[in-house]
């Protein structure tokens, strides 16, 4: 999944993804505003999961969670 966050001040951001199965992963490091981050996740069961993302800056000031996006897993 690719996630892009924007900071109005142009600062660095860390991305978090809630995968919809109880796991929340972070990007592991800070990236510059507008830079895309790719995160991978392995699901253990077939289902439809609601995936959301959030970012925070160095302060840390957190964004709201994004609207959920459905991910359909047919054969994990």
mmCIF file of the N, C-alpha and C atoms, coordinates in Angstrom:
data_MODEL
# 
_entry.id   MODEL 
# 
loop_
_atom_site.group_PDB 
_atom_site.id 
_atom_site.type_symbol 
_atom_site.label_atom_id 
_atom_site.label_alt_id 
_atom_site.label_comp_id 
_atom_site.label_asym_id 
_atom_site.label_entity_id 
_atom_site.label_seq_id 
_atom_site.pdbx_PDB_ins_code 
_atom_site.Cartn_x 
_atom_site.Cartn_y 
_atom_site.Cartn_z 
_atom_site.occupancy 
_atom_site.B_iso_or_equiv 
_atom_site.pdbx_formal_charge 
_atom_site.auth_seq_id 
_atom_site.auth_comp_id 
_atom_site.auth_asym_id 
_atom_site.auth_atom_id 
_atom_site.pdbx_PDB_model_num 
ATOM 1   N N  . UNK A 1 1  ? 0.843   -1.159  0.000  1.00 0.00 ? 1  UNK A N  1 
ATOM 2   C CA . UNK A 1 1  ? 0.000   0.000   0.000  1.00 0.00 ? 1  UNK A CA 1 
ATOM 3   C C  . UNK A 1 1  ? 0.892   1.226   0.000  1.00 0.00 ? 1  UNK A C  1 
ATOM 4   N N  . UNK A 1 2  ? 0.592   2.166   -0.869 1.00 0.00 ? 2  UNK A N  1 
ATOM 5   C CA . UNK A 1 2  ? 1.302   3.439   -0.902 1.00 0.00 ? 2  UNK A CA 1 
ATOM 6   C C  . UNK A 1 2  ? 0.488   4.478   -0.158 1.00 0.00 ? 2  UNK A C  1 
ATOM 7   N N  . UNK A 1 3  ? 1.159   5.245   0.710  1.00 0.00 ? 3  UNK A N  1 
ATOM 8   C CA . UNK A 1 3  ? 0.513   6.307   1.475  1.00 0.00 ? 3  UNK A CA 1 
ATOM 9   C C  . UNK A 1 3  ? 1.340   7.576   1.296  1.00 0.00 ? 3  UNK A C  1 
ATOM 10  N N  . UNK A 1 4  ? 0.651   8.683   1.049  1.00 0.00 ? 4  UNK A N  1 
ATOM 11  C CA . UNK A 1 4  ? 1.315   9.976   0.947  1.00 0.00 ? 4  UNK A CA 1 
ATOM 12  C C  . UNK A 1 4  ? 0.641   10.937  1.916  1.00 0.00 ? 4  UNK A C  1 
ATOM 13  N N  . UNK A 1 5  ? 1.434   11.578  2.764  1.00 0.00 ? 5  UNK A N  1 
ATOM 14  C CA . UNK A 1 5  ? 0.936   12.570  3.715  1.00 0.00 ? 5  UNK A CA 1 
ATOM 15  C C  . UNK A 1 5  ? 1.569   13.921  3.394  1.00 0.00 ? 5  UNK A C  1 
ATOM 16  N N  . UNK A 1 6  ? 0.844   14.964  3.725  1.00 0.00 ? 6  UNK A N  1 
ATOM 17  C CA . UNK A 1 6  ? 1.322   16.321  3.470  1.00 0.00 ? 6  UNK A CA 1 
ATOM 18  C C  . UNK A 1 6  ? 1.299   17.123  4.767  1.00 0.00 ? 6  UNK A C  1 
ATOM 19  N N  . UNK A 1 7  ? 2.391   17.824  5.038  1.00 0.00 ? 7  UNK A N  1 
ATOM 20  C CA . UNK A 1 7  ? 2.492   18.713  6.188  1.00 0.00 ? 7  UNK A CA 1 
ATOM 21  C C  . UNK A 1 7  ? 2.420   20.147  5.667  1.00 0.00 ? 7  UNK A C  1 
ATOM 22  N N  . UNK A 1 8  ? 1.503   20.971  6.185  1.00 0.00 ? 8  UNK A N  1 
ATOM 23  C CA . UNK A 1 8  ? 1.406   22.343  5.692  1.00 0.00 ? 8  UNK A CA 1 
ATOM 24  C C  . UNK A 1 8  ? 2.683   23.153  5.905  1.00 0.00 ? 8  UNK A C  1 
ATOM 25  N N  . UNK A 1 9  ? 3.517   22.723  6.869  1.00 0.00 ? 9  UNK A N  1 
ATOM 26  C CA . UNK A 1 9  ? 4.791   23.397  7.114  1.00 0.00 ? 9  UNK A CA 1 
ATOM 27  C C  . UNK A 1 9  ? 5.936   22.786  6.314  1.00 0.00 ? 9  UNK A C  1 
ATOM 28  N N  . UNK A 1 10 ? 5.647   21.706  5.561  1.00 0.00 ? 10 UNK A N  1 
ATOM 29  C CA . UNK A 1 10 ? 6.672   21.061  4.755  1.00 0.00 ? 10 UNK A CA 1 
ATOM 30  C C  . UNK A 1 10 ? 7.623   20.190  5.540  1.00 0.00 ? 10 UNK A C  1 
ATOM 31  N N  . UNK A 1 11 ? 7.264   19.858  6.782  1.00 0.00 ? 11 UNK A N  1 
ATOM 32  C CA . UNK A 1 11 ? 8.140   19.071  7.644  1.00 0.00 ? 11 UNK A CA 1 
ATOM 33  C C  . UNK A 1 11 ? 8.133   17.586  7.317  1.00 0.00 ? 11 UNK A C  1 
ATOM 34  N N  . UNK A 1 12 ? 8.861   16.850  8.121  1.00 0.00 ? 12 UNK A N  1 
ATOM 35  C CA . UNK A 1 12 ? 8.930   15.400  7.950  1.00 0.00 ? 12 UNK A CA 1 
ATOM 36  C C  . UNK A 1 12 ? 7.777   14.735  8.702  1.00 0.00 ? 12 UNK A C  1 
ATOM 37  N N  . UNK A 1 13 ? 7.349   13.580  8.180  1.00 0.00 ? 13 UNK A N  1 
ATOM 38  C CA . UNK A 1 13 ? 6.204   12.867  8.726  1.00 0.00 ? 13 UNK A CA 1 
ATOM 39  C C  . UNK A 1 13 ? 6.487   11.379  8.833  1.00 0.00 ? 13 UNK A C  1 
ATOM 40  N N  . UNK A 1 14 ? 5.834   10.737  9.798  1.00 0.00 ? 14 UNK A N  1 
ATOM 41  C CA . UNK A 1 14 ? 5.850   9.276   9.914  1.00 0.00 ? 14 UNK A CA 1 
ATOM 42  C C  . UNK A 1 14 ? 4.431   8.793   9.645  1.00 0.00 ? 14 UNK A C  1 
ATOM 43  N N  . UNK A 1 15 ? 4.324   7.705   8.908  1.00 0.00 ? 15 UNK A N  1 
ATOM 44  C CA . UNK A 1 15 ? 3.034   7.162   8.495  1.00 0.00 ? 15 UNK A CA 1 
ATOM 45  C C  . UNK A 1 15 ? 2.692   5.932   9.330  1.00 0.00 ? 15 UNK A C  1 
ATOM 46  N N  . UNK A 1 16 ? 1.430   5.857   9.755  1.00 0.00 ? 16 UNK A N  1 
ATOM 47  C CA . UNK A 1 16 ? 0.893   4.667   10.415 1.00 0.00 ? 16 UNK A CA 1 
ATOM 48  C C  . UNK A 1 16 ? -0.258  4.133   9.581  1.00 0.00 ? 16 UNK A C  1 
ATOM 49  N N  . UNK A 1 17 ? -0.363  2.808   9.500  1.00 0.00 ? 17 UNK A N  1 
ATOM 50  C CA . UNK A 1 17 ? -1.485  2.178   8.802  1.00 0.00 ? 17 UNK A CA 1 
ATOM 51  C C  . UNK A 1 17 ? -2.154  1.198   9.748  1.00 0.00 ? 17 UNK A C  1 
ATOM 52  N N  . UNK A 1 18 ? -3.468  1.342   9.906  1.00 0.00 ? 18 UNK A N  1 
ATOM 53  C CA . UNK A 1 18 ? -4.287  0.379   10.640 1.00 0.00 ? 18 UNK A CA 1 
ATOM 54  C C  . UNK A 1 18 ? -4.884  -0.542  9.584  1.00 0.00 ? 18 UNK A C  1 
ATOM 55  N N  . UNK A 1 19 ? -4.474  -1.780  9.591  1.00 0.00 ? 19 UNK A N  1 
ATOM 56  C CA . UNK A 1 19 ? -4.789  -2.729  8.524  1.00 0.00 ? 19 UNK A CA 1 
ATOM 57  C C  . UNK A 1 19 ? -6.185  -3.340  8.624  1.00 0.00 ? 19 UNK A C  1 
ATOM 58  N N  . UNK A 1 20 ? -6.908  -3.069  9.704  1.00 0.00 ? 20 UNK A N  1 
ATOM 59  C CA . UNK A 1 20 ? -8.266  -3.579  9.846  1.00 0.00 ? 20 UNK A CA 1 
ATOM 60  C C  . UNK A 1 20 ? -8.364  -4.938  10.495 1.00 0.00 ? 20 UNK A C  1 
ATOM 61  N N  . UNK A 1 21 ? -7.205  -5.531  10.816 1.00 0.00 ? 21 UNK A N  1 
ATOM 62  C CA . UNK A 1 21 ? -7.195  -6.852  11.463 1.00 0.00 ? 21 UNK A CA 1 
ATOM 63  C C  . UNK A 1 21 ? -6.583  -6.782  12.863 1.00 0.00 ? 21 UNK A C  1 
ATOM 64  N N  . UNK A 1 22 ? -6.512  -5.563  13.425 1.00 0.00 ? 22 UNK A N  1 
ATOM 65  C CA . UNK A 1 22 ? -5.945  -5.384  14.752 1.00 0.00 ? 22 UNK A CA 1 
ATOM 66  C C  . UNK A 1 22 ? -4.482  -4.993  14.748 1.00 0.00 ? 22 UNK A C  1 
ATOM 67  N N  . UNK A 1 23 ? -3.833  -5.037  13.587 1.00 0.00 ? 23 UNK A N  1 
ATOM 68  C CA . UNK A 1 23 ? -2.419  -4.691  13.478 1.00 0.00 ? 23 UNK A CA 1 
ATOM 69  C C  . UNK A 1 23 ? -2.290  -3.260  12.970 1.00 0.00 ? 23 UNK A C  1 
ATOM 70  N N  . UNK A 1 24 ? -1.416  -2.485  13.598 1.00 0.00 ? 24 UNK A N  1 
ATOM 71  C CA . UNK A 1 24 ? -1.078  -1.139  13.132 1.00 0.00 ? 24 UNK A CA 1 
ATOM 72  C C  . UNK A 1 24 ? 0.424   -1.090  12.938 1.00 0.00 ? 24 UNK A C  1 
ATOM 73  N N  . UNK A 1 25 ? 0.848   -0.735  11.745 1.00 0.00 ? 25 UNK A N  1 
ATOM 74  C CA . UNK A 1 25 ? 2.271   -0.677  11.419 1.00 0.00 ? 25 UNK A CA 1 
ATOM 75  C C  . UNK A 1 25 ? 2.666   0.761   11.139 1.00 0.00 ? 25 UNK A C  1 
ATOM 76  N N  . UNK A 1 26 ? 3.938   1.092   11.396 1.00 0.00 ? 26 UNK A N  1 
ATOM 77  C CA . UNK A 1 26 ? 4.430   2.403   11.005 1.00 0.00 ? 26 UNK A CA 1 
ATOM 78  C C  . UNK A 1 26 ? 5.464   2.247   9.905  1.00 0.00 ? 26 UNK A C  1 
ATOM 79  N N  . UNK A 1 27 ? 5.773   3.368   9.282  1.00 0.00 ? 27 UNK A N  1 
ATOM 80  C CA . UNK A 1 27 ? 6.700   3.355   8.160  1.00 0.00 ? 27 UNK A CA 1 
ATOM 81  C C  . UNK A 1 27 ? 8.125   3.118   8.606  1.00 0.00 ? 27 UNK A C  1 
ATOM 82  N N  . UNK A 1 28 ? 8.368   3.198   9.921  1.00 0.00 ? 28 UNK A N  1 
ATOM 83  C CA . UNK A 1 28 ? 9.705   2.950   10.443 1.00 0.00 ? 28 UNK A CA 1 
ATOM 84  C C  . UNK A 1 28 ? 10.586  4.172   10.493 1.00 0.00 ? 28 UNK A C  1 
ATOM 85  N N  . UNK A 1 29 ? 10.287  5.169   9.716  1.00 0.00 ? 29 UNK A N  1 
ATOM 86  C CA . UNK A 1 29 ? 11.103  6.369   9.720  1.00 0.00 ? 29 UNK A CA 1 
ATOM 87  C C  . UNK A 1 29 ? 10.321  7.555   9.204  1.00 0.00 ? 29 UNK A C  1 
ATOM 88  N N  . UNK A 1 30 ? 10.939  8.704   9.299  1.00 0.00 ? 30 UNK A N  1 
ATOM 89  C CA . UNK A 1 30 ? 10.293  9.932   8.830  1.00 0.00 ? 30 UNK A CA 1 
ATOM 90  C C  . UNK A 1 30 ? 10.635  10.167  7.362  1.00 0.00 ? 30 UNK A C  1 
ATOM 91  N N  . UNK A 1 31 ? 9.660   10.689  6.632  1.00 0.00 ? 31 UNK A N  1 
ATOM 92  C CA . UNK A 1 31 ? 9.850   11.071  5.230  1.00 0.00 ? 31 UNK A CA 1 
ATOM 93  C C  . UNK A 1 31 ? 9.400   12.522  5.085  1.00 0.00 ? 31 UNK A C  1 
ATOM 94  N N  . UNK A 1 32 ? 9.815   13.158  4.010  1.00 0.00 ? 32 UNK A N  1 
ATOM 95  C CA . UNK A 1 32 ? 9.410   14.532  3.774  1.00 0.00 ? 32 UNK A CA 1 
ATOM 96  C C  . UNK A 1 32 ? 7.968   14.603  3.297  1.00 0.00 ? 32 UNK A C  1 
ATOM 97  N N  . UNK A 1 33 ? 7.316   15.690  3.632  1.00 0.00 ? 33 UNK A N  1 
ATOM 98  C CA . UNK A 1 33 ? 5.949   15.938  3.213  1.00 0.00 ? 33 UNK A CA 1 
ATOM 99  C C  . UNK A 1 33 ? 5.808   15.727  1.710  1.00 0.00 ? 33 UNK A C  1 
ATOM 100 N N  . UNK A 1 34 ? 4.778   14.989  1.311  1.00 0.00 ? 34 UNK A N  1 
ATOM 101 C CA . UNK A 1 34 ? 4.523   14.723  -0.106 1.00 0.00 ? 34 UNK A CA 1 
ATOM 102 C C  . UNK A 1 34 ? 5.240   13.505  -0.645 1.00 0.00 ? 34 UNK A C  1 
ATOM 103 N N  . UNK A 1 35 ? 6.135   12.918  0.130  1.00 0.00 ? 35 UNK A N  1 
ATOM 104 C CA . UNK A 1 35 ? 6.850   11.717  -0.311 1.00 0.00 ? 35 UNK A CA 1 
ATOM 105 C C  . UNK A 1 35 ? 5.982   10.496  -0.034 1.00 0.00 ? 35 UNK A C  1 
ATOM 106 N N  . UNK A 1 36 ? 5.889   9.618   -0.993 1.00 0.00 ? 36 UNK A N  1 
ATOM 107 C CA . UNK A 1 36 ? 5.092   8.399   -0.857 1.00 0.00 ? 36 UNK A CA 1 
ATOM 108 C C  . UNK A 1 36 ? 5.853   7.341   -0.057 1.00 0.00 ? 36 UNK A C  1 
ATOM 109 N N  . UNK A 1 37 ? 5.119   6.623   0.803  1.00 0.00 ? 37 UNK A N  1 
ATOM 110 C CA . UNK A 1 37 ? 5.685   5.549   1.606  1.00 0.00 ? 37 UNK A CA 1 
ATOM 111 C C  . UNK A 1 37 ? 4.965   4.263   1.238  1.00 0.00 ? 37 UNK A C  1 
ATOM 112 N N  . UNK A 1 38 ? 5.715   3.192   1.033  1.00 0.00 ? 38 UNK A N  1 
ATOM 113 C CA . UNK A 1 38 ? 5.107   1.904   0.728  1.00 0.00 ? 38 UNK A CA 1 
ATOM 114 C C  . UNK A 1 38 ? 5.221   0.993   1.947  1.00 0.00 ? 38 UNK A C  1 
ATOM 115 N N  . UNK A 1 39 ? 4.083   0.457   2.374  1.00 0.00 ? 39 UNK A N  1 
ATOM 116 C CA . UNK A 1 39 ? 4.035   -0.484  3.493  1.00 0.00 ? 39 UNK A CA 1 
ATOM 117 C C  . UNK A 1 39 ? 3.377   -1.766  3.020  1.00 0.00 ? 39 UNK A C  1 
ATOM 118 N N  . UNK A 1 40 ? 3.898   -2.885  3.485  1.00 0.00 ? 40 UNK A N  1 
ATOM 119 C CA . UNK A 1 40 ? 3.346   -4.194  3.142  1.00 0.00 ? 40 UNK A CA 1 
ATOM 120 C C  . UNK A 1 40 ? 2.742   -4.822  4.373  1.00 0.00 ? 40 UNK A C  1 
ATOM 121 N N  . UNK A 1 41 ? 1.755   -5.685  4.157  1.00 0.00 ? 41 UNK A N  1 
ATOM 122 C CA . UNK A 1 41 ? 1.096   -6.369  5.262  1.00 0.00 ? 41 UNK A CA 1 
ATOM 123 C C  . UNK A 1 41 ? 0.626   -7.734  4.776  1.00 0.00 ? 41 UNK A C  1 
ATOM 124 N N  . UNK A 1 42 ? 0.701   -8.722  5.649  1.00 0.00 ? 42 UNK A N  1 
ATOM 125 C CA . UNK A 1 42 ? 0.227   -10.056 5.334  1.00 0.00 ? 42 UNK A CA 1 
ATOM 126 C C  . UNK A 1 42 ? -1.007  -10.356 6.176  1.00 0.00 ? 42 UNK A C  1 
ATOM 127 N N  . UNK A 1 43 ? -2.092  -10.672 5.501  1.00 0.00 ? 43 UNK A N  1 
ATOM 128 C CA . UNK A 1 43 ? -3.318  -11.070 6.192  1.00 0.00 ? 43 UNK A CA 1 
ATOM 129 C C  . UNK A 1 43 ? -3.315  -12.582 6.362  1.00 0.00 ? 43 UNK A C  1 
ATOM 130 N N  . UNK A 1 44 ? -3.907  -13.036 7.446  1.00 0.00 ? 44 UNK A N  1 
ATOM 131 C CA . UNK A 1 44 ? -3.914  -14.461 7.766  1.00 0.00 ? 44 UNK A CA 1 
ATOM 132 C C  . UNK A 1 44 ? -5.234  -15.145 7.440  1.00 0.00 ? 44 UNK A C  1 
ATOM 133 N N  . UNK A 1 45 ? -6.255  -14.372 7.057  1.00 0.00 ? 45 UNK A N  1 
ATOM 134 C CA . UNK A 1 45 ? -7.546  -14.973 6.725  1.00 0.00 ? 45 UNK A CA 1 
ATOM 135 C C  . UNK A 1 45 ? -8.212  -14.173 5.611  1.00 0.00 ? 45 UNK A C  1 
ATOM 136 N N  . UNK A 1 46 ? -9.095  -14.842 4.890  1.00 0.00 ? 46 UNK A N  1 
ATOM 137 C CA . UNK A 1 46 ? -9.870  -14.180 3.847  1.00 0.00 ? 46 UNK A CA 1 
ATOM 138 C C  . UNK A 1 46 ? -10.979 -13.363 4.495  1.00 0.00 ? 46 UNK A C  1 
ATOM 139 N N  . UNK A 1 47 ? -11.156 -12.134 4.033  1.00 0.00 ? 47 UNK A N  1 
ATOM 140 C CA . UNK A 1 47 ? -12.196 -11.252 4.563  1.00 0.00 ? 47 UNK A CA 1 
ATOM 141 C C  . UNK A 1 47 ? -12.075 -9.915  3.842  1.00 0.00 ? 47 UNK A C  1 
ATOM 142 N N  . UNK A 1 48 ? -12.950 -8.987  4.179  1.00 0.00 ? 48 UNK A N  1 
ATOM 143 C CA . UNK A 1 48 ? -12.824 -7.610  3.721  1.00 0.00 ? 48 UNK A CA 1 
ATOM 144 C C  . UNK A 1 48 ? -12.405 -6.776  4.920  1.00 0.00 ? 48 UNK A C  1 
ATOM 145 N N  . UNK A 1 49 ? -11.285 -6.076  4.784  1.00 0.00 ? 49 UNK A N  1 
ATOM 146 C CA . UNK A 1 49 ? -10.713 -5.299  5.876  1.00 0.00 ? 49 UNK A CA 1 
ATOM 147 C C  . UNK A 1 49 ? -10.790 -3.813  5.537  1.00 0.00 ? 49 UNK A C  1 
ATOM 148 N N  . UNK A 1 50 ? -11.055 -3.004  6.550  1.00 0.00 ? 50 UNK A N  1 
ATOM 149 C CA . UNK A 1 50 ? -11.122 -1.553  6.395  1.00 0.00 ? 50 UNK A CA 1 
ATOM 150 C C  . UNK A 1 50 ? -9.775  -0.963  6.816  1.00 0.00 ? 50 UNK A C  1 
ATOM 151 N N  . UNK A 1 51 ? -9.020  -0.441  5.859  1.00 0.00 ? 51 UNK A N  1 
ATOM 152 C CA . UNK A 1 51 ? -7.659  0.054   6.083  1.00 0.00 ? 51 UNK A CA 1 
ATOM 153 C C  . UNK A 1 51 ? -7.689  1.580   6.178  1.00 0.00 ? 51 UNK A C  1 
ATOM 154 N N  . UNK A 1 52 ? -6.980  2.111   7.188  1.00 0.00 ? 52 UNK A N  1 
ATOM 155 C CA . UNK A 1 52 ? -6.898  3.559   7.397  1.00 0.00 ? 52 UNK A CA 1 
ATOM 156 C C  . UNK A 1 52 ? -5.442  3.963   7.625  1.00 0.00 ? 52 UNK A C  1 
ATOM 157 N N  . UNK A 1 53 ? -5.148  5.229   7.382  1.00 0.00 ? 53 UNK A N  1 
ATOM 158 C CA . UNK A 1 53 ? -3.785  5.734   7.591  1.00 0.00 ? 53 UNK A CA 1 
ATOM 159 C C  . UNK A 1 53 ? -3.823  7.019   8.410  1.00 0.00 ? 53 UNK A C  1 
ATOM 160 N N  . UNK A 1 54 ? -2.695  7.276   9.086  1.00 0.00 ? 54 UNK A N  1 
ATOM 161 C CA . UNK A 1 54 ? -2.528  8.474   9.906  1.00 0.00 ? 54 UNK A CA 1 
ATOM 162 C C  . UNK A 1 54 ? -1.062  8.878   9.828  1.00 0.00 ? 54 UNK A C  1 
ATOM 163 N N  . UNK A 1 55 ? -0.791  10.161  9.981  1.00 0.00 ? 55 UNK A N  1 
ATOM 164 C CA . UNK A 1 55 ? 0.591   10.659  9.981  1.00 0.00 ? 55 UNK A CA 1 
ATOM 165 C C  . UNK A 1 55 ? 0.831   11.525  11.206 1.00 0.00 ? 55 UNK A C  1 
ATOM 166 N N  . UNK A 1 56 ? 2.111   11.647  11.584 1.00 0.00 ? 56 UNK A N  1 
ATOM 167 C CA . UNK A 1 56 ? 2.474   12.646  12.588 1.00 0.00 ? 56 UNK A CA 1 
ATOM 168 C C  . UNK A 1 56 ? 3.823   13.246  12.230 1.00 0.00 ? 56 UNK A C  1 
ATOM 169 N N  . UNK A 1 57 ? 4.015   14.474  12.697 1.00 0.00 ? 57 UNK A N  1 
ATOM 170 C CA . UNK A 1 57 ? 5.274   15.166  12.431 1.00 0.00 ? 57 UNK A CA 1 
ATOM 171 C C  . UNK A 1 57 ? 6.215   14.995  13.624 1.00 0.00 ? 57 UNK A C  1 
ATOM 172 N N  . UNK A 1 58 ? 7.314   15.729  13.620 1.00 0.00 ? 58 UNK A N  1 
ATOM 173 C CA . UNK A 1 58 ? 8.331   15.588  14.658 1.00 0.00 ? 58 UNK A CA 1 
ATOM 174 C C  . UNK A 1 58 ? 7.897   16.147  16.013 1.00 0.00 ? 58 UNK A C  1 
ATOM 175 N N  . UNK A 1 59 ? 6.840   16.956  16.064 1.00 0.00 ? 59 UNK A N  1 
ATOM 176 C CA . UNK A 1 59 ? 6.431   17.633  17.302 1.00 0.00 ? 59 UNK A CA 1 
ATOM 177 C C  . UNK A 1 59 ? 6.041   16.704  18.464 1.00 0.00 ? 59 UNK A C  1 
ATOM 178 N N  . UNK A 1 60 ? 5.299   15.681  18.450 1.00 0.00 ? 60 UNK A N  1 
ATOM 179 C CA . UNK A 1 60 ? 4.505   15.112  17.359 1.00 0.00 ? 60 UNK A CA 1 
ATOM 180 C C  . UNK A 1 60 ? 3.058   15.616  17.373 1.00 0.00 ? 60 UNK A C  1 
ATOM 181 N N  . UNK A 1 61 ? 2.630   16.128  16.237 1.00 0.00 ? 61 UNK A N  1 
ATOM 182 C CA . UNK A 1 61 ? 1.235   16.481  16.007 1.00 0.00 ? 61 UNK A CA 1 
ATOM 183 C C  . UNK A 1 61 ? 0.662   15.431  15.069 1.00 0.00 ? 61 UNK A C  1 
ATOM 184 N N  . UNK A 1 62 ? -0.460  14.832  15.446 1.00 0.00 ? 62 UNK A N  1 
ATOM 185 C CA . UNK A 1 62 ? -1.051  13.740  14.681 1.00 0.00 ? 62 UNK A CA 1 
ATOM 186 C C  . UNK A 1 62 ? -2.183  14.236  13.791 1.00 0.00 ? 62 UNK A C  1 
ATOM 187 N N  . UNK A 1 63 ? -2.283  13.658  12.606 1.00 0.00 ? 63 UNK A N  1 
ATOM 188 C CA . UNK A 1 63 ? -3.423  13.907  11.729 1.00 0.00 ? 63 UNK A CA 1 
ATOM 189 C C  . UNK A 1 63 ? -4.606  13.077  12.209 1.00 0.00 ? 63 UNK A C  1 
ATOM 190 N N  . UNK A 1 64 ? -5.763  13.350  11.663 1.00 0.00 ? 64 UNK A N  1 
ATOM 191 C CA . UNK A 1 64 ? -6.909  12.473  11.859 1.00 0.00 ? 64 UNK A CA 1 
ATOM 192 C C  . UNK A 1 64 ? -6.649  11.191  11.065 1.00 0.00 ? 64 UNK A C  1 
ATOM 193 N N  . UNK A 1 65 ? -7.326  10.111  11.439 1.00 0.00 ? 65 UNK A N  1 
ATOM 194 C CA . UNK A 1 65 ? -7.249  8.898   10.617 1.00 0.00 ? 65 UNK A CA 1 
ATOM 195 C C  . UNK A 1 65 ? -7.975  9.156   9.304  1.00 0.00 ? 65 UNK A C  1 
ATOM 196 N N  . UNK A 1 66 ? -7.460  8.604   8.224  1.00 0.00 ? 66 UNK A N  1 
ATOM 197 C CA . UNK A 1 66 ? -8.115  8.734   6.929  1.00 0.00 ? 66 UNK A CA 1 
ATOM 198 C C  . UNK A 1 66 ? -9.449  7.994   6.937  1.00 0.00 ? 66 UNK A C  1 
ATOM 199 N N  . UNK A 1 67 ? -10.246 8.239   5.943  1.00 0.00 ? 67 UNK A N  1 
ATOM 200 C CA . UNK A 1 67 ? -11.463 7.443   5.753  1.00 0.00 ? 67 UNK A CA 1 
ATOM 201 C C  . UNK A 1 67 ? -11.040 6.021   5.443  1.00 0.00 ? 67 UNK A C  1 
ATOM 202 N N  . UNK A 1 68 ? -11.816 5.030   5.906  1.00 0.00 ? 68 UNK A N  1 
ATOM 203 C CA . UNK A 1 68 ? -11.426 3.646   5.628  1.00 0.00 ? 68 UNK A CA 1 
ATOM 204 C C  . UNK A 1 68 ? -11.555 3.286   4.157  1.00 0.00 ? 68 UNK A C  1 
ATOM 205 N N  . UNK A 1 69 ? -10.627 2.461   3.713  1.00 0.00 ? 69 UNK A N  1 
ATOM 206 C CA . UNK A 1 69 ? -10.650 1.919   2.346  1.00 0.00 ? 69 UNK A CA 1 
ATOM 207 C C  . UNK A 1 69 ? -10.754 0.411   2.437  1.00 0.00 ? 69 UNK A C  1 
ATOM 208 N N  . UNK A 1 70 ? -11.715 -0.188  1.766  1.00 0.00 ? 70 UNK A N  1 
ATOM 209 C CA . UNK A 1 70 ? -11.845 -1.654  1.859  1.00 0.00 ? 70 UNK A CA 1 
ATOM 210 C C  . UNK A 1 70 ? -10.753 -2.370  1.074  1.00 0.00 ? 70 UNK A C  1 
ATOM 211 N N  . UNK A 1 71 ? -10.208 -3.417  1.691  1.00 0.00 ? 71 UNK A N  1 
ATOM 212 C CA . UNK A 1 71 ? -9.255  -4.303  1.035  1.00 0.00 ? 71 UNK A CA 1 
ATOM 213 C C  . UNK A 1 71 ? -9.851  -5.712  1.132  1.00 0.00 ? 71 UNK A C  1 
ATOM 214 N N  . UNK A 1 72 ? -10.060 -6.327  -0.021 1.00 0.00 ? 72 UNK A N  1 
ATOM 215 C CA . UNK A 1 72 ? -10.641 -7.671  -0.068 1.00 0.00 ? 72 UNK A CA 1 
ATOM 216 C C  . UNK A 1 72 ? -9.519  -8.680  -0.190 1.00 0.00 ? 72 UNK A C  1 
ATOM 217 N N  . UNK A 1 73 ? -9.442  -9.595  0.776  1.00 0.00 ? 73 UNK A N  1 
ATOM 218 C CA . UNK A 1 73 ? -8.451  -10.665 0.772  1.00 0.00 ? 73 UNK A CA 1 
ATOM 219 C C  . UNK A 1 73 ? -9.198  -11.947 0.461  1.00 0.00 ? 73 UNK A C  1 
ATOM 220 N N  . UNK A 1 74 ? -8.887  -12.544 -0.696 1.00 0.00 ? 74 UNK A N  1 
ATOM 221 C CA . UNK A 1 74 ? -9.603  -13.741 -1.121 1.00 0.00 ? 74 UNK A CA 1 
ATOM 222 C C  . UNK A 1 74 ? -8.859  -15.021 -0.759 1.00 0.00 ? 74 UNK A C  1 
ATOM 223 N N  . UNK A 1 75 ? -7.528  -14.987 -0.800 1.00 0.00 ? 75 UNK A N  1 
ATOM 224 C CA . UNK A 1 75 ? -6.754  -16.189 -0.557 1.00 0.00 ? 75 UNK A CA 1 
ATOM 225 C C  . UNK A 1 75 ? -5.422  -15.805 0.081  1.00 0.00 ? 75 UNK A C  1 
ATOM 226 N N  . UNK A 1 76 ? -5.400  -15.689 1.425  1.00 0.00 ? 76 UNK A N  1 
ATOM 227 C CA . UNK A 1 76 ? -4.166  -15.237 2.077  1.00 0.00 ? 76 UNK A CA 1 
ATOM 228 C C  . UNK A 1 76 ? -3.023  -16.236 1.967  1.00 0.00 ? 76 UNK A C  1 
# 
